Structures are given as C-alpha cells and as structure tokens.
Amino acid sequence: MVAKNRSVLILAAGKGTRMKSNLPKPLHAVCGYPIVAHILKAAQAVNPAAIGIVIGHGAEIVKQTVLDNLSTWGITTPVEFFEQTELAGSGSAVKAALPFLQKHDDVMILNGDVPLLQADTLQAMQQAFNDAKAGTLVLSVKVPNPAGYGRIVCDADHHFKAIVEDADADAETKKICEINSGMYVFDSKALQAALSKLTPQGPKNEYYLTDTLALIKQAGLPAVVFTTQDYTQALGVNSRVELAQAAQIMRARINQYHMDNGVTLINPQDTYIDAGVEIGADTVIASGCYLLGNTKIGQNCTLESSVYIHSSTIHNDVTLKLGTYVEESEVYENCQLGPYAHLRPKSVLKKGAKVGNFSEIKKAVIGEGSKVNHLSYIGDTQMGAGVNVGAGTITCNYDGKNKHQTVIEDHVFIGSNVNFVAPVTVREYAKIGAGSTITKEVAAQGLAIARSRQVVLENKGVKKEHD
C-alpha cells in the first residue's frame, strides 16, 4: 500500500568527471541497465507516492532516457525532475527540489551512483524511521578500510551523535569503521527548516546535506542510525574501475540467485547474465556465455560455451551449441542450434527445428521439425514443417533496393547449393535438385532442377607428365 506522503529523492546531478565520458554518469550501464534504473527499482520498493530526480550535468539526456524507459524498467511510480543549475554540494541539490519536499511528509534521499543498493535495505530503513518517529535517519555501513570517509559517531546505545569527516577526525575517531553512506530518510518539514540554515562550507563553498542532521538533532527531533553489514550497497560509481567493480559484484549476486533456483553454472566467474534475465530450473550453462537484455530461458536447456543471447525467448529443452548467437528471436521446445549458428532479429524456430553450424537465419520462421543444418542463409522466409535444407542453401532476398519474401511450404526437400531468388514460393512436398537457382513457383510434389547440363569433353583434362 502506498503511503500517501512518502517520497524518494535521487541525487543525480553530478558531473562524474572521473568517468571521462560524454555520457552522464547515471546512464552508464551495470548488468544491462543504467545506474539510475537500478536505483529507481530499489526506490519503488518502499511504495512512495512519487520519486524525484535531481538532475544537472546532461540534464536533458538523463531526463529523456528515464522517461523513455520507465515502462521497460517496470517503474510505475510517478517520477518528477528538478534541475540543479548550480552544482554547489549535496545540500544545494536537495534545495533544488524544495517544491517536491513541500508536497510530502517524509523523503528518502539516495545517491544517484549506487547501483548495488538493495530494495530490502530501503524497506528496512523506512520501517526503522517510522518506528522511531524520527526527524532523520542515516544509513551507515561498516567497511574494512574507512580511510577518506565521514565517520558515524554514536553513543554507547548506538544513538547518533555526529558525522565527522575524515579530515577533521582525531586518532580515536579514525578507528571507527562505521561510515556515512550518504543516504537518509528525513521528516520533510524538519529537513526544509534545516536546509534554510545551511551555510557554505569548505574550499568550494558548498552546502553539505550532512550538516542538516546536527541541525535536526538540535531542534529536538530524534536522529537515528540504521546500519547495514553489506557495505557494497553504498559503493558509488565514480570511475570506470568502480563501474567494473560494481558490475562484478552485481553479476555475482545475479549468478548466485540463479544457482539458488536450480540453474547450473559451470563457471560462474565467466558467465555474464544481465539483471532481469529469467532462467528455468535444470538449465546448464557453460563458461563464457552472455545472457543479456530481456532474455527468458526455459527449463532443461543446455548452453555450451560462448553462447550469446540478447533479448530472446528460449523455451524448454533447447540445446545451444558452441558459439551460437541469438538476437531478438524466439526458439521453441526441443530445438537445436549450432555450433556457430546465428539467429538475427525477428527469427522464430518452431518446435524441434534444427539450425546447424555456420547457418544464419534472419527475420524468418523455421517450421516444426525443419532442418537447416549446414552453411546456409535463410532470410525473410516463411518455412513450413518437416523441411530439409541442404548445405549451402541461400535465399536471395535483396534486389539492391527492397527485401522480398521466400515461402517454403511443409515437407519440401532442398538439395545442396540451392539459391531461391525472392519473391518465390515452393509448395508442399516439392523437391529441389542440388545446385538449382529457383526463380519461379514450384508446384506441390514437383521436382525442380534449374542448373546447366553437365558436359564432359574427353581428353581435355590435365595433361599427364611423363618421365
């Protein structure tokens, strides 16, 4: 149930200088989704009435990308945008969203560069804030090496006392391994009052959101610390190295999830599965496989090494042999592909079909039980059931300007090295002789042979060499 006045605010205005990229940092991908998408998904789990995003660097492209993909990412919560025109610290970023704060009773504030944040952590944060009737709550994490981070200082009962920046910490404070994650829940009115009292700090004259915690505590409202033992959830992405590290951690989580649900990964460290990919139980995946985008794989499938699948549906009991590449296609039960088969977008293999080594299928339907076993190109084709396609068969679908359809009906037998010059239709139970170039319709049960007659000239071969 949505809490009417609960909200989440994501701070995504930073420039991300260390990324050395023209692409704004929130749009860099981790396991198939932009960083901001992962945060939006986690934020939605607390059932907010709205989610606000503070944007700055690359504001328009960030806003448009989010709006264009909300449905794809499964975000149904209303999303609003607020532009931080002057990049003057986290306090300045939150001030840019004052109209948003004024509409809600409480607000959870999240960094825009933490793709590893988990939904259950945010739910627990929100519950702890509600239970404590707090003015503010800070998410802390315990790290093995806290150097460079602001320390969370608490009393003996783990009640919040202060956030002390590393540069200001004495020797005793520097021993504290509990650090500020930069993520909070605030009573909105208390936060607005504290924001109005912030003054510029540091060499860059920035407004620090961390200063609001002390101001709220001074106003007599409880300030609560909520700690997670999983410090990876607070890891920000500020460089390409940290982007790769975040992807590695998330990929390990994804692989663990699938193995826990009955999928065998022969070498998890060398298996790349995007967030959101679905895999059925008793599927076995060898090393070097990439399962990306909106991919769904059924039960009892076998993926040999170096299989690449992008945004495709693979039904139950399918075998994908070494080096097979499948993109935006659908493969039904009991099919076999490869080794080194290539399914290009909008291809469909019906039940029991086979596509063998070095065969390419493009925008074609291969009917139930049909076989394209060797060295063939089948494009823009409707193929029926029980068709046998000989090695080296080509559908010539492009005339230099337009693409044309080839129709091959049920139980056609095609010899090797056949060319179909589209548009052309071959009716059911027809047979095509090897080496033929078919340009006209072939009748049902007809035999089509379209090749030059063999001529043998005697004594015109290679001359024998005599001693």
ABEGO torsion letter per residue (X at the ends): XBBAABBBBBBAABAGAAAGBABBAAABBBGGBBAAAAAAAAAAAAGBABBBBBBBBGAAAAAAAAAAAAAAAGBABBBBBBBBABBAEAAAAAAAAAAAAAABABBBBBBAABAABBAAAAAAAAAAAAAAGBABBBBBBBBABABGBBBBBBBAAGBBABBBBAAABBAAAAABABBBAGBBBBBAAAAAAAAAABBBBEAAGBBBAAAAAAAAAAAGBBBBBBBBABAAAABBBABAAAAAAAAAAAAAAAAAAAAAAGBBBABAAABBBBBGBBBBBGBBBBBGBBBBEBBBBBBGBBBBBGBBBBGBBBBBGBBBBBGBBBBGBBBBBGBBBOBGBBBBBGBBBBBGBBBBBGBBBBGBBBBBGBBBABGBBBBGBBBBBGBBBBBGBBBBABAGABBBBBBBBBGBBBBBGBBBBOBBBBBBGBBBBBGBBBABBBBBGBBBBBBBBBBBBBGABBBBBBX
